[in-house]
Amino acid sequence: MRQRCGHCIAVGLVLQIAVSVWAQPPGQQGLRARIEDAVRQGEIPAAVTAVQEALAAAPDDPGVKVEFIDLHLSLARVWVEAGHFRSAMAALAAVQQVAPDQHETIRMQREIQLRREALARHLDEVDRLLEYQRYFDAHATLGRIAAHAGDQAVDLHRRLAVALLGMGDQYLLADAPLEAWRCYEQHLAGVDRAPLRWIRRWALSLGLATARDPHALPPGVRDIVRPRLGNWSEALAEHHLGDLVHGFLDHADGRPIDAGRAWSRALGRTWGSPPAARRGAVVAALERAARKQLDARVRELELTSLPGAWRVVLLDTWKHRETRLFQARARNDVVADFVVRAAAYHHEHLATWLGLKPPLDWQPRCELEIHADLAALHKATGTSGATRAVTHTKVQGRTVVSRKIHLYQSDEWLLASTLPHELTHVLVQTLAPEGIPLAVDEGLALQTEPPPRRQQFLRERPAEVSPLNILLTAVATPDPPAPFYADSLDVVNFLLERATANVPDQNPRRTLIAAFQREHWYEALGWSDLAAAEGDWQAYAGALRTRETVRASVP
């Protein structure tokens, strides 16, 4: 059997000692040379066969034993690094039959056990992240352990597919179809067969991205995806998705007539070869109709993976769940139980992220009230507009006397975004009962949200740079909130860079929060006065806008 890839040797390689007597035992002279030659050529089974034959011919020869042990230990080390623990254990077992007390064998067996346990912990963590829709964190964790997955490669690939699908869906939720398409494409590239939900998402995001920006995909990429649209024509036949997307690709390639024909087929209209004087108007009308069709198909997608029980609302009753840190009430049992578990998970990780050491002695418990929908949340909290959650923390002196977060059940961002955002506010209030500037509080909370959500706000970054002092003295979130959230993200990133540089040995978020407990916060971050901080902020924020302008000008 040959190597499958890189240093990963075929898992099924048999590493049993040959105990039969060979008719013509090979001579021992040149055994090391034979082994080295086989290994150089990638013929690992030949190397193993060579030492097995030699051992069968001369079982008491110490030189042969050394070669046998060295080769099998070397194979075991390679397999351990690649995560092929079963093969590594087989190699070590072969060594033990020759040298039962071999020290390195015992050490490596212990190492394998520890690595198996560590990999199991990583995969458990990935499962929790996927359960709570933290797909980007799951993807990053899988990337870190992929090279050592070995025996778990199939399970890892399955989890990776779930993560990529969730990442793409969240980009679609955040109105970023090109980024969504890249996530779907990462999984589907080179695949001939795939589930319908993957193919339809891939096609819809491709069509939307091209509709918004004909230059979103280079011509070469458009040429690559066209045949795949044809290969998946059956999966895209419903609503004529293939024709819709082909139309936008044709339009991007400067072929309006072909685009018009494709859109006509998709919309059930007759092209009819309109006269040249009217052709542009006809194509433009078809393009608008095709875009509406794409938008309608995206709205039909199930972009959250929550179970059906999340659609159940019992308006006449509240269901309660309690833990050491939280007490939740919701309009059904499943939601109450799920949210309180998710809150406990996020609380532990956010506390560490903020420089706290869990478990915290967090009393009183934080109340989580999960309303049926946004209208119910607005009615209960007296809010309106874009408000999707409300956190109330009451403080007497430096003591927190109550914590309560209002959420709503049908929020598609509830688990991945809204809950960790609001919990960050509560934890920050625990660290700083006197409070910190609203922009810093919001910026820290926004950092806990998935990349698509943050990018959604950053697309609304104001053209003009707001003075730092104005941002840090704001006491209410403006309406609409997106430009303020974009500024808040920028301000916190700016201040965290300064905190990291000025106090490198401490958690930068903890440093930043502590700085605003002082009368002159800027001194804690290494500025002599507010004017110096303002100057650095203007340069930092101006550079961000320059980069955005350059990026927007490049097709």
C-alpha angles and dihedrals in degrees: 000000000000132000113275098207141346111319093342108109119203108284093219094060109133111233101182121134112250106239099173120101111249118225092229109023111206119242119256096229111110095011093137090049091051092050094047092047092051092048092049090054092047091248096136095159089055090053091050092047090051095056093041091053091046092050092048089052096045110018093169098047106116092204092056091048091053091052091047093050095043093051095047093046090050091051091047091053092052092048093047091054091050093047095247091138097161092057091044091052090049090053091049091048089055089053092050091056088060099034111016095184098043104148098211091052092056091046093051092048089056090047091052091052091051092047092049090052092047092049090049090052091050092050091048088052090050090052091053091048091051091046091055092042095248089142098159092053090048091050091050092049092049089051091055094052101034095096090056100040096099106143090026095051095113093050090045092052091051091052091046090056091052090049094049092048091051092047091052092047092051091051088052090049088052091050095248104127098167092056089045091053091051090056093050091043092053089063099036100044107119093007119126098186127037140153115282093243090059095047095047093048090048092052096043094049090046091052094046093047092050092044091056096043120014088199094053089105122037115241092254092057091048088054090053096050096047095074090047090055086055093048090053096042092120092054090048097045094099109092087359091269092165093057092045092055094041087056093057092046090050091048091050089052091054096254103126095166092055088046091051092051093049093048091046090056091047093049096042093245133133116249093203095180098266116216117269093253092059100031096094093051092047092050091047091052091049090049092054091048092047091051091053089050091052092049090050092051092050091052088056093058120103096234096174123062097213116137121255092258088075088071092060114099121182101195096184097057145039122222117212134209127176137193133170091275106024143041116194134189125188142158093265138026097243094055094045092050095044096047094048090052092046090049092053090050094048092044093059094047095042092049090056091045089055093049098259124131113234141245090064123199090235111179133194096038119245114252118222115197112188111195124201096248144343094277091055091049092050091049094049095046101034091238132127145179119034096355107126100169139012129209123196120190119176119203131190109194103315094333123100108222100178140012125191133168123193115207135161130233100226094052105125089205095047101112102029100039121002099050097049089043093055094041088055089058090053093048092047089052088052090053094043112026090175088060135235130241113297092236092054092045091051094042092054091047092048090053088066092059122093118270095255091057093048091047090050089062095040090058085067094055108145116251092230123061111242117222111262094233091053091052093047094050097049110123101184134041110248123232116273092036101196098087090049091048090051090052090046092054091049093047093050093047089050094049094044091054088054092046091051093049095043099042104022097168097059136069102273094216091052089048091051095049091047091050091062091055087070126081092240104034094180092065090061088057095049103262119130093215143351092265091061091051090047092052093052091047093052091051092047096047092042091054090052091055092046090054091049091050092050092047092050092050095054112085 
